[in-house]
C-alpha cells in the first residue's frame, strides 16, 4: 500500500470495534499493528481522529494512511553512550540526550536508542519486541530528559498500564517565546492529526482530549521559562498546546516561527526537557521519582536570555 485507502463500513462491519474490523480485512496486519496505526494517527473515521474502540456504523468512511515500512534487517547493537539514572533487573531509567531517535524508522535505522539498548544489554532481552525492546513511552528526537525502559514483558505491561491510567507524573521544562500573563494555568484543548499537514498535530475539535498545566519559573529577556505538567500523552502535546496559546517553544521549527539572536541561532532544537518522571515500581510497589538536570544547551540558552543580555531578535516575518 503506497497511498491512503478508504473503506466504507458495510453491514458486516456495523457494530464492530474499529480495530477489530480493520484487522479482519487483512490489509493492515494484526490487531495490535492496527491499534498502533490508530494510536499514531494514521486512521481517520469520517475525517476525524479515530479511537481503536470506536463502534462502527454502516456507511461510515475509514481512511487509512500507509504504514511506515518495516526494516529489511534486524536492528544492530551500537556502542552509543547512555546516561543511566537508575537500573535494576526489571527496568532502566536514562537521561536521553537531544538528537537521539528512540525508535528505528525510515531514515533512522541506526544510531537510535534501540541500538544503544541492544549494546547495553549485550543483545535483545527475551520476550521483548526487538524493534521496540521495552520502550514504554517516547520523547521526540530533539527533546531531552527522563525516559524509563522495561527489561521484561511483565514490567512493560505494568508500566504501560500506569501510563494509560494517568498514574505516572510527568514534569517538563520549556523555554517559550514571550511573557505569559498568568503565573499558572491549564490548557485543555483536543489534539489530532493536522488535516492539511499530515506530519503535524493540531488543536481541533475532532481530536483527542489533551490537558497540560503550567507554571512560570522565570521571566527572561524575551523568553519565559516554564514548568509543564501534562495530564495526557498526545503526540507533540506540549509543543502544540504552547503554540496554540501564542507562546511556541524556542527553537521549534515545526510549530513555532523561526527566530534568531545576534551571533547565530539561539538553540539548535526545541527547548524542551523532560525534567522529572514519577511512577510506581512494578515489582517493589514503591513510588519512585527520577530527575534529569537541564542539558548544556538549555543552560546556555538561559544565560543568553538572562536580564542584561542582549535580547533575541524579533520573529521572522
Steps between C-alpha positions, in 0.01 A plus 500: 500500500654830391201738517220565745223243471134558583253241622123544530360305794254236380239303690761251616707777654211675674518477882860371489794674665713694253823312578332159475331586169819628333702202622234270356542656156857367494664801334670667796641214705400364838264669741794634704654644181167663414479644850845649458395663171197648675701622800754668271224688318505313168129410510205740471132423540273732299794741475563516875766353727397145588514282809566127487185423698264714289184305415431521128178584318408394150598759239784658695826565314834382635819654355826312562838649419790274396678328784867597539713235327663242725878466489632229271751381760519490877621805688866468596656577837707819503735637764301814580562636852201508733465740793354249749306651791393164645505132408393175662404158367155623390541849358739766377464877536714729283552867428446507122719752321358727229546360151454134594214331314312248717357256241651381172307648207553586133809719486601405854569126505827552686619727777182455704426432865399146399849436358652645818284269715602192303864588566441589865318173562744295288216389276120496488304440820290181495129555443532858372430632149848538341383814320368665819679315782340616823400841365212615720475861386702727276654844471539686171845482342592850615340482845736408781432352842372208707392183320412166662554168320372157609729198497233228486145457371331511843669829590413642159133410544483646852667828405280523191192469719626775730547733203157420358333552838680834546674378814840619376593859589691683227675834543670693220694823464447715191628837384231681302483826311341798669372578848201308630233710671422238763738330741308172485232351278364198317466448125217259421470473121450181295785396271489297180678460170516826303254444210716704260855418613487132592843496666380756753254491785253780569236621742159420354165385633522161332817414691558310823488650845827671596573684826815690597553702819781754525673734741742784429849443642676809371443793268810546287594741223224438242460142619315329787620188678207271585437178684240284329287220642328300223202301623466316168760376253405605149757522222678839512253608771716760675629650177149526352337639815763770553486606136119512524512759781748716307816398685678239286806325636828667411671314215191304393520499123175307454256695717681827568620789287874500435689759704865578536706703738810709431792270431303206367222261587374515856483121527523215250189311615172558683577616854305222672626268774331215689623601845327254733315167472320338795344153494441190711768232470318203342665247735574675829189718490703800619430842354819614324596838356790577266639840402721587201698826518460751220716432197794732431330670204199590716725642771676706232163620369401610850824698537462667160145609582571610858422864594775723372584275206427627152142417400426235235398638163136555410312214333556442133229637275 
